[in-house]
Amino acid sequence: MGAVVRVLNKVLVKKFYERNVGLLFFVFFLMFGVVESNQLINYHRSLIYGILTSPVFLAGVMGVWLLYSGKYLQLVLSELAEPHNQFLKDYSRLTKRQQFWPMLLSIVMVDQPVLLYSIFIVGVGAFSQQYVAVFFILVFHSVKLMTCTWIVLSRINSLHERRATKLLPAIQWPWRRYFPFFYLGHFTNHLPLALLFTKIFSFFAIIGFMQITTDHYEIRTALMGLLFGLMAHSVFIFESRRLEETYLTFVRGLPISMIKRFLFLGLFYGVLLIPELVLLAINHIVWFDLLIITLFAVFYLVYQHTRLFRGSLTIDAHTTFTFGLFLISFMLVLFKLYWLEAIALSALGFYQYKRDYYNFEATA
């Protein structure tokens, strides 16, 4: 059984942390690095008491925990579809009990950051006699872990049947899709769960940052939340490039100018970001600021897309670059230089696109 646990840790747990180390580090920094050391205990005590005493706050935190689990399920289900992981179909030869406990342990290992902080919440809740909130937290985590285990095992046990287990039905477009929307149709058809969780996370990030109270109109809070959402879209940037190299290589031979191709790419990412932009609009962002934010967000994603025409097409390198770009962008937003970054990203993106579009050869 120990060998089974080691294989699952290497194939699923280790890969999850490798792909999300940047995001986890940044969340850790926000939780423990932005508060002065002498205020850290009081800060977390207040945060935990808020979770325990406010049902709305507790529901929101549980929603974030669900998004974290959804991100893990997204990775696991995509990895199980990869040809090099088809050996896991032999896992279905084990008995149900032999399957369950190693898989549950691997999911607990992935859920460590959430579970460790939840232990502190439960401890404080028990000490302060907030038994109802403690009960709901314990039941929530128990049900979540069991459900995730069942979903993954169902997927593994279906591998030998040559069919995919989907948590959401594919969305087939009933009308003709024009070139810029091939990508979006691919996402709604093959990655509906990933798209749903990404949009939910993006909405939570924007709404959360816009709850920061200021004594004047402040656009940076909205941009900070949007940046988290943009970082979550990195998987779709990678999938777009992989789609191009797998099924859309014929497009390179079409008589379309480079500027038109670049604008088509910007149009696609603009459509992809419509939900976030609508959310900002209904939160009374000034129309001129909304225009700048739109250009910033679109060229932020386009720049990452064009960069994938250089070097090898690997998710690990893309994730590392995404995190670095996020940190730089976060600092520029703080200094109100996002408009300058939007100009720079559009220029660099077009330069990379024109230079590397016809020269790219996939090496991975």
N, C-alpha and C positions, 0 to 999 in steps of 0.2 A: 504493500500500500504506500510505503514511503517513496518508491520509485514513481508511482502515479502522481503523487503530490509534487514531486520535483519537476516532472514533465509539465504539469499544469502551471506551475509557478514560472517556468522558463517561457512557455509558449504564450500564456495569457497575462499573468500578473506582472512579470518583468517588462513585457512589451507595453503594458498600460502605463507604468510609471516612466518608462523611457520617453513615451510620446507626450506625456503630460507633466513632466518635471518642471518645465517653465511655468505653467499655470499654477501648479501646486506651490512652487516656491514663492510666486508673487502673492498668492492668497495668504501664505504663511507670513509674508512680509507685512501685508495689510493688517493681519490679526495681531501681530506681535512686534512689528518693527516701526510702525508709525506712531506708537504711543510711548511716551517717556517711561523709562524703567520704573521710576517711583510711583507712576500712576497705572502701571500695567495690571496689578491685582485688582484695584478698584474698578478699572475699566471692564475687565472680564466679569467681575462680580456683578456689576450693573447690567452687563449684557445678558448674563445667565438668568438673573432675576427677571429681566424683561421677557425672556423666552418662557420662563415658568409661570409668570403671572398674566401674560397677555395671550389669549387664544389666537388672536390674529397674527401676532408675532411668531408664535409657535407654528402655526400653519404655514407661514412664509418660510421659516427655517426648514420645515419638513419638505416643502417644495424644492428648496435648494438641494437637500439631501437626495431627493428623488432624481433631480437633474444629474447629480454626480453618478448615481447608479445607472441612469440612462446612458451616460457617456461610456461607462464600462460595458454595458450590454451592446451598445453600438459597435465598440471595438471588437468584442468577442464574436458577435454574429458576422461581422465583416471578415475577421480572421479565419473563421471556420469555413468560409466560402472560398478561401485561397487554396489553390491546388497543393501547395507545399504543406498544408496542415490537414490534408485528407486522411493522414494516418490516425487522426483522432477518432475516426469512425470505429476503430477497434475498441475504443472506450465503451461502446455500446454492448460489447460482449460481456462486460462485467455485470454482476447482479445489481439490482436497483440500489441496494444498501451500499455496495462497494462503489457505485457511482456517486451516490449522494454526499457522503462525508468528505471525500477529497475535494469535490467541487465546492461544497459549502465553505471549506477551509480556504480555498483560493479566493472566493468572493469576500470572505472576512478579511483576508490579507489586502485586497484591493480597497476595502472599505475602512482600513485602519485610521486614516486621518479623521473621518467622520465619527467613527466609533470611539476613539480616544477622547475627543472633545465631548461626546455624548456621555461618557462615563463621568466626567467632571460635572456635567449638567445634572445627571441623575444623583450624584453624591450631594451636590448643593441642594437639590430638590428634596432629598430624603432628610437632610439636616434641617431644612426650613419647613418641613412637613407639607410640602406641595405634592401630595401623594397622587392626585388626579393627573397632573402634568407628567409626573414620573411614570405612571402606569401607561399613559398614551405613548410616551417616548419608547418605552420598552416594547410595547406591542407593535409599534410602528417599525422599529428596527427588526424585530423577529419576523414579521410578515414580509418586510422588504427583502431580507436575506433569503428566506424560503422561496419567495416568488422569483427572485433572480436566479436562484439555483435551479428551479423547475424550468424556467425559460431556456437556460443554457443546455440543460440535459435534454430537453425536448428537441432542441436544434441538433445536438450531437446524435441523438438516437434516430434522427431523420436523415442523416447523411447517407446511409446505405440505401435509402429510398430514392436518392437523386432528386430530392426536392428541397426547397428552401422553406424555412419556417419564418414567417413575417409577422411582426407585432402589429403592423398596420397594413391595410390593403394598398396595392399599387394604384396610383391615380393615372389613368389613361386619358390623354387629351383628345376630345372628339373632333377637333378641327386641325387643319394643316398647321404644322409648326415651321416657322421661318428660321433661317440660319441662326440668329442670335439666341433662339429659344430651344435649340436642340439640347443644350446643357440643362436647362430648367426642366424639360420633359424627362431627361435622364434621371434627375434627382427625384422627381415626384413618382417616377415609375420604379426605380431601383433603391432609392434611399429615403423613403418617406419618413421613417422613424428618426433618422439622423437630422433631416430637415426640420421636423417638428420640435425635437429637443433643442436644436440650435436656436430656433426662433424663440422658444420659451425662455431659454437662458439669456438671450439678447434682450428680451423684454424685461426680465427681472433685473438685469444689470442697469439698463437705462432708467427704469422706474426707481430702483434703489438709489442711484446716484442723484437723481433729481429730487429725492426727499431731503437732501442736505440743505438745510435752511441757510439763506444768506440775506443780508439786509438790502440787497440791490439785485437787479437783473444780472444773471451770471450764466453764460453759455458753456463755460468749461465743465460744469457738473454733467451736463447732457453729453458732452463730447467724451468725458471719461467713461461714462457708462456705455456709450456707443463703441468705444475702443475695445472694451471687453467683448461686445457682440461681434465686432469685426474679427477679433482673434479667434472666436469660436467658429467663424466661417472658413477657417484655413483648410479644413478637410474638403470643402466643396471646391476650393481653388485647385487643390491637388487632384481631385476627381475630375475636374474639368479638363486639366491637362492630360490626364490618363485617358479620358474619353477621346480627346483629339488624336492621341498617338495610337489608339486602338481602333477606332471606327471612323475618324474624320480626317484621315491623312489625305484623302482625295480633294479636300477643300483647298489645299495648297496649290493645286493645279488650276483652280478657277480664276478667271480674269477679274480679280477684285484688287483694287489698289490697297496699299498698306494703310493709308489714312482711314479708308473705309473699314478695313478689318479691325483697326484699333478702335474706331467709333462703335462698331458692332459689339466688341468686347465690353466697352464701357456701358453700352445700352443693356447688355445682359446683366451686368452686376448692378446697374441702377434698378432694374426690375426686381432683382433678387432682394434688394434692400428696401423695397416699397413699404413693407410692414413697419420697419423701424422709423422710416421717414414720416409716415403717417402718425405714428406714436409721438414723435417730436412735434409735429405740426399741431396736434390737438392739445399739446402741453404749452401752447402759446409761445413757441419760439418765433422770433421776428423773422419775416419772410426772407430778408437779405441774409441773415445768419443761417437760415435753413438752406439757402442756396449754396453758401460756402461749405456747410456741413455735408451736403449732398456731394459736391465736387470732391471734398476731402475723402469721404467714405468710398466713393466709386474708384478714385485713382489709387487709394490705399490697397484695394483688392486687385485692381488691374496691374499695379506694379508687382505684386507678388506673383500674379499669373505670368507676366512677361519674364520674370526672373527664372521661372522654371523651364525656359527655353535654353538655359545655359547650364552645362554640367549634367549630372545624372538625375534622373527622375526618381528620387527616393523620398519617402515620407519623413524619415528621421531628419535629413538635412533640411527639408522644408519646415518642419516643426521648429528646429533650432533657429532658423532665420526668422520665422514668424514671431518668436518670442523676443528676439533682438530688436526687430522693427517695432514691436509693441512698446518696449521700454523707451526707445528713442522718441516715439510718437507721444507717449505719455508725458515725457519731460517737455516736449515742444508745446503740448496743450497747456501745461501748467504755466509756461512763459508766453502764452497767447500767440504762438508762432505757427498755429495749425494752417493758416492761410498760405504761409510760405512753404510749408511741407506739401500742401496740395499742389502748388505750382511745380515744386521739385519732383514730386512723384509722377505727375503727368508727363513732364519732360523726360525724365529718366525711363519711365515705362515705355514711351514711344521709341526712344533711342534703342532700348534693349530689344523691343519687338521688331523693329526694322533691321537691326543688326543680326539677330539670331533666329528669326522665324524660319528661314529657308536652310539654315545650317544645322539645325538641331538633329541629333541622332540619339535615340533612347539607348542608354547603356545599362538601365536597371528597370 
